[in-house]
Amino acid sequence: MSIVARRHDLNANMLFTWRRQIGTSALLPAGDAVTFVPAAITAETSAAALPESPVTGRMEIVLAEGDRIIAGKDVDAAALARVVKVLSRR
């Protein structure tokens, strides 16, 4: 676990917590299955290369407890990490 955590710049305790939470049926409504969504981090693309969209540069993060964070593309990464850390401890 520690090797995987280091590879992805995570704390090994977080991986253990996620694994324990996935194994806890109390987190899921009856009949729901746990699924993972693949994510890819790519190099930044220039705005000119992106198609026009009514909402751009925004992301929504939904934590396991149901808290939602909506952040713009100009959000400070360190500040966002602090917010996620505080909310995930509640």
C-alpha positions as CSV (number, residue, x, y, z in Angstrom):
1,M,0.0,0.0,0.0
2,S,2.8,2.4,0.8
3,I,4.4,2.0,-2.6
4,V,1.1,2.7,-4.4
5,A,0.5,5.7,-2.1
6,R,3.9,7.2,-2.8
7,R,3.5,6.6,-6.5
8,H,0.3,8.7,-6.5
9,D,1.5,11.2,-3.9
10,L,-1.1,10.0,-1.3
11,N,-0.8,9.2,2.3
12,A,-1.0,5.4,2.8
13,N,-3.5,5.9,5.6
14,M,-5.9,7.5,3.1
15,L,-5.8,4.3,0.9
16,F,-6.6,2.2,4.0
17,T,-9.5,4.5,4.9
18,W,-10.9,4.4,1.4
19,R,-10.6,0.6,1.3
20,R,-12.3,0.3,4.7
21,Q,-15.1,2.7,3.5
22,I,-15.7,0.8,0.3
23,G,-16.0,-2.4,2.4
24,T,-18.6,-0.8,4.7
25,S,-22.1,-1.4,3.4
26,A,-23.4,1.4,5.7
27,L,-22.1,4.0,3.2
28,L,-24.1,2.7,0.3
29,P,-27.9,2.4,-0.1
30,A,-29.1,-1.2,-0.3
31,G,-28.5,-2.7,-3.8
32,D,-25.9,-0.1,-4.9
33,A,-22.6,-1.4,-6.1
34,V,-19.3,0.3,-5.7
35,T,-17.8,1.4,-9.1
36,F,-14.7,3.3,-10.0
37,V,-14.5,5.9,-12.7
38,P,-11.2,6.1,-14.6
39,A,-9.6,9.5,-14.6
40,A,-6.7,10.8,-16.6
41,I,-4.6,13.9,-15.9
42,T,-3.3,15.4,-19.1
43,A,-1.2,18.3,-20.1
44,E,-3.0,21.7,-20.0
45,T,-4.7,22.5,-23.3
46,S,-4.9,26.1,-24.6
47,A,-8.4,27.7,-24.4
48,A,-8.4,28.2,-28.2
49,A,-8.3,24.5,-28.8
50,L,-11.3,23.7,-26.6
51,P,-14.9,23.8,-28.0
52,E,-17.2,26.5,-26.7
53,S,-19.3,25.5,-23.8
54,P,-21.7,27.5,-21.6
55,V,-19.9,26.4,-18.5
56,T,-16.2,26.1,-18.7
57,G,-13.4,25.6,-16.2
58,R,-15.5,24.3,-13.4
59,M,-15.4,21.1,-11.4
60,E,-17.6,19.5,-8.8
61,I,-16.2,17.3,-6.1
62,V,-18.6,15.1,-4.1
63,L,-17.2,13.7,-0.9
64,A,-18.3,10.4,0.5
65,E,-20.3,12.1,3.2
66,G,-22.3,14.0,0.5
67,D,-20.5,17.4,0.9
68,R,-20.2,19.1,-2.5
69,I,-17.4,21.5,-3.6
70,I,-17.7,23.4,-6.8
71,A,-14.5,25.1,-7.8
72,G,-13.5,27.3,-10.8
73,K,-10.5,26.8,-13.0
74,D,-8.6,29.5,-11.2
75,V,-9.0,27.9,-7.7
76,D,-5.8,27.8,-5.6
77,A,-4.8,24.1,-5.4
78,A,-3.4,24.4,-1.9
79,A,-6.6,26.1,-0.6
80,L,-8.8,23.5,-2.3
81,A,-6.7,20.7,-0.7
82,R,-7.2,22.3,2.7
83,V,-11.0,22.5,2.2
84,V,-11.2,18.9,1.1
85,K,-9.1,17.8,4.0
86,V,-11.2,19.6,6.6
87,L,-14.5,18.4,5.1
88,S,-13.3,14.8,4.9
89,R,-12.4,14.8,8.6
90,R,-16.0,15.7,9.7
